[in-house]
Amino acid sequence: MELTERKKKILRAVVECYIQSAEPIGSKALADLAQLNVSSATIRNELADLTEAGYLEQPHTSAGRIPSPKGYRLYVNELMEEQRLSLEETKQINEALHLKMQELDKVIDQAGRMVSTLTNYPAFALAGNARGTTIRRFDLILVDANSFIVVVMTDNNLVKNKLFRLPTSLSEPQLQLLTTLLNTAFVGKTLAQLTPELMQVAEHAAGSSYGLISLVVSFAMEVLDSLENSAIYTAGTSHILEQPEYQDVGKAQRLMSYLSEDQALAQALALPAMDDDNTKILIGPENVADELKDTSVVLASYDIGDGMKGVIGVVGPTRMDYAKVAAKLSYVADSLSKLFGQSELPPIKPDPDKKE
């Protein structure tokens, strides 16, 4: 059935009242709260029609109505107003993201934590896999005669380091020679190409030299292998306990346990097709994973560069303020894309109607 403007107005009022109260909404309360300028009897009839059409649900016979997933979907697609962030909110995001980008994964992890703080929902940040990534440079730093630090940089600017301790001593000239060899033979090689190259070097290198080369190249292979599998960072899972829908401890624990399973969550949320504005909202049963069927997930994608994409988002009850959450995620995703691509943040476009 095609909804009249009045029905849409009432549906929007039910959704927004339920977001705020987490309680079923009756016709009299709706008339008082939403200023609909129609009688309670008219609202009651419209609520009945919306319920029959599947846009609302009635938890108990005598209770008011709550939105159904179908009702939320119509609200998200047609009825909710786009929101802009306040100047204070954009400043908070910019300050949190303006980090020294020494390691991509630390920036993404920090972004996920910040989103959880901003929304009071569990948040996740997913870095897309990077097939064909190579090592751009090796740096070896002598700590003392029996230890050195390996620093590897990939062609997508990820930097990783590791301390190695040796049973025998190593001099600075030896380390410099090793650095030169590594940067000559092993840069520009994919994960699949490193092993054959290492075997070829083994034919010509002395025993002790090969042992050091093998240590460093094995570490580089670990780095590339981790990049070829999606990395996911979660934060604020305990926020779910603050929501009335999860006062049942068993229900909350099941969701929190699922959110801690990185690989399962990564598969459920891995870089879905986005809408034109690079955001997506999955409501209740629209989610693939059974554990997320009673929740809503809001996602925003960002560009890491060199063909890599990532996703940042939140998980919460279907009674979520979609407009506010989507606005915050969209700004964070845009900020990450700018930060990775141009080392700058997007200009602040605050809502002129909001005060700091």
C-alpha positions as CSV (number, residue, x, y, z in Angstrom):
1,M,0.0,0.0,0.0
2,E,1.2,3.5,-0.8
3,L,1.4,5.6,2.3
4,T,-0.3,9.0,2.5
5,E,1.7,12.0,3.7
6,R,-0.1,11.8,7.0
7,K,0.8,8.2,7.5
8,K,4.4,9.0,6.7
9,K,4.4,11.8,9.2
10,I,3.0,9.6,11.9
11,L,5.5,6.8,11.1
12,R,8.3,9.3,11.3
13,A,7.0,10.5,14.6
14,V,6.8,6.9,16.0
15,V,10.4,6.2,14.9
16,E,11.8,9.3,16.4
17,C,9.9,9.1,19.7
18,Y,10.9,5.4,20.0
19,I,14.6,6.3,19.4
20,Q,14.4,8.7,22.3
21,S,12.3,6.7,24.8
22,A,12.9,3.0,23.9
23,E,9.2,2.5,24.9
24,P,6.2,1.6,22.7
25,I,4.3,4.7,21.7
26,G,0.6,5.1,22.1
27,S,-1.8,7.4,20.2
28,K,-2.3,9.9,23.0
29,A,1.4,10.1,23.8
30,L,2.1,10.5,20.1
31,A,-0.4,13.4,19.8
32,D,1.1,15.2,22.8
33,L,4.8,14.6,21.9
34,A,4.8,14.9,18.1
35,Q,2.4,17.9,17.7
36,L,0.7,16.2,14.8
37,N,-2.4,18.5,15.0
38,V,-4.8,15.6,14.6
39,S,-7.0,13.8,17.1
40,S,-5.9,10.7,19.1
41,A,-8.7,8.8,17.4
42,T,-7.3,9.6,13.9
43,I,-3.8,8.7,15.0
44,R,-5.1,5.4,16.4
45,N,-6.7,4.5,13.1
46,E,-3.5,5.4,11.2
47,L,-1.4,3.4,13.6
48,A,-3.6,0.4,13.0
49,D,-3.2,0.8,9.2
50,L,0.6,1.1,9.5
51,T,0.7,-2.0,11.7
52,E,-1.4,-4.0,9.2
53,A,0.9,-2.9,6.4
54,G,3.9,-4.1,8.4
55,Y,5.5,-0.8,9.2
56,L,4.8,-1.0,12.9
57,E,4.6,-3.7,15.5
58,Q,2.6,-4.0,18.7
59,P,4.5,-6.0,21.3
60,H,1.4,-6.5,23.5
61,T,-2.3,-6.2,22.8
62,S,-2.7,-3.1,25.1
63,A,0.7,-1.6,24.4
64,G,1.6,1.1,22.0
65,R,3.5,0.6,18.7
66,I,7.2,0.3,17.8
67,P,8.8,0.4,14.4
68,S,9.4,-2.8,12.4
69,P,12.5,-3.3,10.2
70,K,10.2,-2.4,7.3
71,G,9.3,0.8,9.0
72,Y,12.9,1.7,9.8
73,R,13.8,1.0,6.2
74,L,11.2,3.5,4.9
75,Y,12.3,6.0,7.5
76,V,15.9,5.7,6.4
77,N,15.2,5.8,2.7
78,E,12.6,8.6,2.7
79,L,11.8,10.2,5.9
80,M,14.8,11.0,8.0
81,E,16.5,14.4,7.6
82,E,20.2,14.6,6.8
83,Q,22.2,15.9,9.7
84,R,25.4,17.9,9.9
85,L,27.8,17.8,12.8
86,S,28.3,20.7,15.2
87,L,31.5,22.6,15.1
88,E,32.5,21.0,18.4
89,E,31.9,17.5,17.0
90,T,34.0,18.1,13.8
91,K,36.8,19.6,15.9
92,Q,36.7,16.5,18.1
93,I,37.0,14.2,15.1
94,N,39.7,16.2,13.5
95,E,41.8,16.3,16.6
96,A,41.5,12.5,17.1
97,L,42.4,11.7,13.5
98,H,45.3,14.2,13.2
99,L,47.8,11.5,14.2
100,K,51.3,10.9,13.0
101,M,50.7,8.3,10.4
102,Q,53.5,5.9,11.2
103,E,51.4,2.8,11.1
104,L,48.1,2.5,9.2
105,D,46.6,0.0,11.6
106,K,47.1,2.3,14.6
107,V,45.2,5.1,12.8
108,I,42.3,2.7,11.9
109,D,42.2,1.3,15.4
110,Q,42.1,4.9,16.9
111,A,39.4,5.8,14.5
112,G,37.2,2.9,15.6
113,R,37.7,3.8,19.3
114,M,36.8,7.4,18.6
115,V,33.6,6.4,16.7
116,S,32.5,4.2,19.7
117,T,33.0,7.2,22.0
118,L,31.1,9.5,19.7
119,T,28.1,7.2,19.2
120,N,28.0,5.2,22.5
121,Y,27.7,2.0,20.4
122,P,30.1,-0.8,19.7
123,A,32.2,0.2,16.7
124,F,34.4,-1.6,14.2
125,A,37.0,-0.5,11.7
126,L,37.9,-2.8,8.8
127,A,40.9,-2.5,6.6
128,G,40.4,-4.2,3.3
129,N,42.8,-6.8,2.2
130,A,45.7,-5.7,-0.1
131,R,46.6,-8.4,-2.6
132,G,49.9,-7.9,-4.4
133,T,51.4,-5.6,-1.8
134,T,55.2,-5.4,-1.8
135,I,57.9,-4.2,0.5
136,R,59.2,-0.8,-0.5
137,R,62.1,-0.5,1.9
138,F,64.1,-2.3,4.6
139,D,65.9,-0.3,7.4
140,L,68.0,-2.1,9.9
141,I,69.1,-0.3,13.1
142,L,71.8,-1.7,15.4
143,V,70.8,-1.7,19.1
144,D,73.9,-3.4,20.5
145,A,76.3,-6.1,19.5
146,N,73.7,-8.8,19.8
147,S,70.5,-7.2,18.7
148,F,69.0,-5.0,16.0
149,I,65.6,-3.6,14.9
150,V,64.1,-4.4,11.5
151,V,61.8,-1.7,10.0
152,V,59.9,-2.6,6.8
153,M,57.7,-0.2,4.8
154,T,55.2,-1.5,2.3
155,D,54.2,0.1,-1.0
156,N,51.0,1.3,0.7
157,N,53.0,3.1,3.4
158,L,52.4,0.6,6.2
159,V,55.4,0.6,8.6
160,K,56.2,-2.4,10.9
161,N,59.2,-3.1,13.1
162,K,60.6,-5.9,15.1
163,L,63.5,-6.4,17.5
164,F,65.8,-9.4,16.9
165,R,68.3,-10.8,19.4
166,L,71.2,-12.8,18.2
167,P,73.4,-15.5,19.8
168,T,76.4,-14.0,18.1
169,S,77.7,-10.4,17.7
170,L,76.9,-8.2,14.7
171,S,78.8,-5.0,13.6
172,E,77.5,-1.9,12.0
173,P,79.3,-2.6,8.7
174,Q,77.8,-6.0,8.5
175,L,74.3,-4.6,9.2
176,Q,74.8,-2.0,6.4
177,L,75.8,-4.7,4.0
178,L,72.8,-6.7,4.9
179,T,70.5,-3.7,4.5
180,T,71.9,-3.1,1.0
181,L,71.4,-6.7,0.0
182,L,67.8,-6.7,1.3
183,N,67.0,-3.5,-0.6
184,T,68.5,-4.9,-3.7
185,A,67.0,-8.3,-3.8
186,F,63.7,-8.2,-1.9
187,V,62.0,-4.9,-2.5
188,G,59.1,-4.8,-5.1
189,K,58.4,-8.5,-4.5
190,T,54.9,-9.8,-3.6
191,L,54.4,-12.4,-0.9
192,A,54.4,-15.2,-3.5
193,Q,57.7,-14.0,-5.0
194,L,59.6,-13.7,-1.7
195,T,60.1,-17.4,-1.1
196,P,61.7,-18.2,-4.6
197,E,63.9,-15.1,-4.2
198,L,65.0,-16.2,-0.8
199,M,65.9,-19.7,-2.1
200,Q,67.9,-18.1,-4.9
201,V,69.8,-15.9,-2.5
202,A,70.5,-19.0,-0.3
203,E,72.6,-20.5,-3.1
204,H,75.1,-17.7,-2.9
205,A,75.0,-16.4,0.7
206,A,77.3,-17.7,3.4
207,G,75.6,-19.6,6.2
208,S,75.6,-16.9,8.9
209,S,74.5,-14.2,6.3
210,Y,71.7,-16.4,5.0
211,G,70.4,-16.9,8.6
212,L,70.1,-13.1,9.1
213,I,68.6,-12.6,5.6
214,S,66.1,-15.4,6.4
215,L,65.1,-13.8,9.7
216,V,64.4,-10.4,8.1
217,V,62.6,-11.8,5.0
218,S,60.4,-14.1,7.1
219,F,59.3,-11.0,9.1
220,A,58.5,-9.2,5.9
221,M,56.5,-12.2,4.7
222,E,54.5,-12.1,8.0
223,V,53.7,-8.4,7.3
224,L,52.5,-9.1,3.8
225,D,50.5,-12.1,4.9
226,S,48.7,-10.0,7.5
227,L,47.8,-7.4,4.8
228,E,46.3,-10.1,2.5
229,N,43.8,-10.9,5.2
230,S,41.3,-8.3,6.3
231,A,42.2,-6.8,9.7
232,I,39.3,-5.7,11.9
233,Y,39.4,-3.6,15.0
234,T,36.6,-3.4,17.5
235,A,35.9,-1.0,20.3
236,G,33.3,-0.3,23.0
237,T,31.5,-3.6,22.9
238,S,30.4,-3.0,26.5
239,H,28.3,0.0,25.3
240,I,25.7,-2.6,24.3
241,L,24.9,-3.1,28.0
242,E,23.7,0.5,28.2
243,Q,20.8,-0.1,25.8
244,P,17.4,-1.2,27.2
245,E,17.1,-3.9,24.5
246,Y,20.1,-5.7,26.0
247,Q,19.2,-5.8,29.7
248,D,18.9,-9.5,29.2
249,V,22.4,-10.5,30.1
250,G,22.4,-13.7,28.0
251,K,21.3,-11.7,24.9
252,A,24.0,-9.1,25.5
253,Q,26.7,-11.7,26.1
254,R,25.8,-13.5,22.8
255,L,26.2,-10.3,20.8
256,M,29.4,-9.2,22.7
257,S,30.9,-12.6,22.1
258,Y,30.1,-12.4,18.4
259,L,31.6,-8.9,18.1
260,S,34.9,-10.3,19.6
261,E,35.2,-12.9,16.9
262,D,37.2,-10.9,14.4
263,Q,37.1,-13.3,11.4
264,A,33.3,-13.9,11.7
265,L,32.7,-10.2,11.9
266,A,35.0,-9.4,9.1
267,Q,33.2,-11.9,6.8
268,A,29.8,-10.5,7.7
269,L,30.8,-6.9,7.1
270,A,33.5,-7.2,4.4
271,L,33.3,-4.2,2.1
272,P,29.6,-4.4,1.1
273,A,28.3,-2.5,-1.9
274,M,27.8,1.1,-0.8
275,D,25.1,3.7,-1.6
276,D,26.1,6.8,-3.7
277,D,27.3,8.6,-0.6
278,N,29.5,5.7,0.6
279,T,27.2,4.8,3.5
280,K,25.0,1.8,4.1
281,I,22.4,1.0,6.8
282,L,21.5,-2.7,7.4
283,I,18.4,-3.0,9.6
284,G,17.7,-6.2,11.6
285,P,17.1,-9.1,9.2
286,E,18.9,-7.4,6.4
287,N,22.2,-8.4,8.1
288,V,23.8,-11.6,6.9
289,A,24.9,-13.0,10.2
290,D,22.2,-14.5,12.5
291,E,23.9,-12.9,15.5
292,L,23.1,-9.4,14.0
293,K,19.5,-10.1,13.0
294,D,18.1,-8.1,16.0
295,T,20.5,-5.2,15.5
296,S,21.2,-2.4,13.0
297,V,24.6,-1.8,11.4
298,V,25.6,1.5,9.9
299,L,28.7,1.5,7.7
300,A,30.8,4.0,5.8
301,S,33.6,3.2,3.5
302,Y,36.9,5.1,3.1
303,D,39.8,4.9,0.6
304,I,43.2,3.9,2.0
305,G,45.0,4.3,-1.4
306,D,46.7,2.0,-3.8
307,G,43.4,0.2,-4.5
308,M,42.7,-0.5,-0.8
309,K,39.4,0.4,0.8
310,G,38.2,0.2,4.4
311,V,34.9,0.3,6.3
312,I,34.1,1.9,9.6
313,G,30.8,1.4,11.4
314,V,28.7,0.8,14.5
315,V,26.4,-2.0,15.7
316,G,23.4,-1.1,17.9
317,P,19.7,-1.7,18.5
318,T,17.3,-1.1,15.6
319,R,16.1,1.8,17.7
320,M,19.1,3.9,16.6
321,D,19.3,7.6,15.6
322,Y,20.3,6.7,12.1
323,A,20.6,10.3,10.9
324,K,23.1,11.3,13.6
325,V,25.1,8.1,13.4
326,A,25.3,8.2,9.6
327,A,26.4,11.8,9.7
328,K,29.2,11.1,12.1
329,L,30.4,8.0,10.3
330,S,30.3,9.7,6.9
331,Y,32.5,12.5,8.2
332,V,35.0,10.1,9.8
333,A,35.2,8.1,6.6
334,D,35.7,11.2,4.5
335,S,38.4,12.3,7.0
336,L,40.2,9.0,6.8
337,S,40.2,9.1,3.0
338,K,41.6,12.6,3.0
339,L,44.2,11.7,5.6
340,F,45.4,8.7,3.8
341,G,45.3,10.3,0.3
342,Q,46.5,13.8,0.9
343,S,47.5,14.1,4.5
344,E,44.8,16.6,5.1
345,L,41.4,16.7,6.7
346,P,38.1,17.8,5.1
347,P,36.9,21.3,5.7
348,I,34.6,21.8,8.6
349,K,30.9,22.2,7.5
350,P,29.0,22.5,10.7
351,D,25.3,22.6,11.0
352,P,24.4,26.3,11.2
353,D,21.4,25.5,13.5
354,K,23.6,23.8,16.1
355,K,25.4,25.7,18.8
356,E,28.7,24.7,20.3
